[in-house]
């Protein structure tokens, strides 16, 4: 028998019972707390997740809105094609990752198996085109050019093609009306990426896996309006995937229509004439290098002078934007982006930078007036200008004696501007600038909108460069180490320049000032910047943000959101100076002016023309051709890289564009029946409730159609032939 007292045993039992009770109570309390957390605190979240596990979504992609020209002609629209797609999700479930299915599919589509497999592989940094850069969970298009017979084969033999679909789908199309590609302006589409889906998930316009998004041009700028909203139908299913019923659905809506200020007819003329000008000048020999001009790139902008709306914008080399539709091939991608491509995806009207040459002289003339030099004062146009033992010659070394600033524009006299730029540099302190230096020549360029974006409604516009003292300092700090490593006193030309830059590259020197005054040296401008500046002179001084979009119209045509041109400022001179500039530029196309030989027969009394020629020198390259012009209605600026002189290379093309706009023949006779756009288009095209548009047809540009028939254009009184040019800038 135990010696433990009965009372002690009873106490130990009671203690054990209490401990067990505490443990049981703690477990129950923990369980109840967890149930409260799951069912009440997190109940809605888990309920939604459970419901989603039994809901499948079917997405009906929205039909993308069209991009129209000013008269309603489609520049980008959609067409129905038979699209064959492959589901990676289904194919990856197969033992061979779907290789057998894709091989059979290649046979039906008359493609190589590797070509089909490359189309559905996922893109990464090491995978070349073609590849898929969209979501791996959505059907991947293999081709959008399937025939009806091919689609039927796939659908009737579904057991041989699991994971493969063949459906009619609205596919983007760039119809190139009148052969006007408008490639860099329109841009292109590609599938949305997972990163974009994640970034936009909380926005008012989230992406779906099936979406295509604009990657450049107007397709990117107006992507949200054009994209519309995809329809989503949700089905309740059981765990075996059987449909139990239809859940809530989100109706889709097609994208809106974007109307532009582009005129497809004028665009066709601009593209043709730019290309033809480059082809022509390549057959001519550069007297400096002794070899043909390369004419490797070019751009032209046609703009409404009074609004800043862009009527045409062409860039060379160009490409066919349809190459991106349905996925771009590796060969085509390399052709567009490779080292030898010359980068046709660049829109050189807004991304091409070059020294401005003599078309910059309107800025320098304005700067001189701001600095206190009278526009009608007399300035010596000598054949050369001496500085530090060096002589800087006029173009073709011609002199005209004392002339006004207006005549300096007419004759494109470099030495007048050399002297003015040098004098202002000295007044500002030279190598030791004053604290209150006016820097009129640099400040005026900025006030003309140079050195900054114009604000055009296209992505990736570049700023150009105005090499003022601040830029000089920043540039020196960024490059000093490299210059010091490369530089060598008494070495080659490049080594000697690097040596000097290493020591004093942050100083704005006298040479910089005189070179800058004629748009040379480190000056960089874009065609759209110069078009905006010259349009401002035409309209009396208002600088506009250039625009291409004119209106966004709802799919039913009832809601119209017009895009109004925005004023970004005024030219930094008074009305009298603007008028003086206008008169000086008018004299450029009149007898004795540098552009007179290109405007022989122009009806100056009916359609006053103003112009400025420019020939910019670029180290290591042939000269860049510039031609800036305007009438009361339109401004046209053209440039050709390594194309020679301004009036020589670009002049004929610009004249032909004006002839087409106004319906003029070589003698200056006007036929309004042949005129494409004698005045800017003001009305918007009408869109019917069903989305249809009564768009006029556009014929390909035929330069011969601009010439008069036999017996026409013989009115001598209208010819007004100009005299021979003094020289050609």
Beta strands, then each sheet from edge to edge (+ up, - down):
strand 1: 55-60
strand 2: 67-68
strand 3: 74-86
strand 4: 140-143
strand 5: 164-173
strand 6: 189-191
strand 7: 212-214
strand 8: 231-237
strand 9: 243-250
strand 10: 257-260
strand 11: 297-304
strand 12: 310-316
strand 13: 379-381
strand 14: 384-387
strand 15: 390-393
strand 16: 401-403
strand 17: 542-545
strand 18: 549-553
strand 19: 560-562
strand 20: 566-570
strand 21: 610-616
strand 22: 624-630
strand 23: 634-641
sheet 1: 1+ 8- 9+
sheet 2: 4+ 3- 2+ 10+ 18- 19+
sheet 3: 4+ 3- 5+
sheet 4: 6+ 7-
sheet 5: 12+ 11- 23+ 22- 21+
sheet 6: 13+ 16-
sheet 7: 14+ 15-
sheet 8: 17+ 20-
end
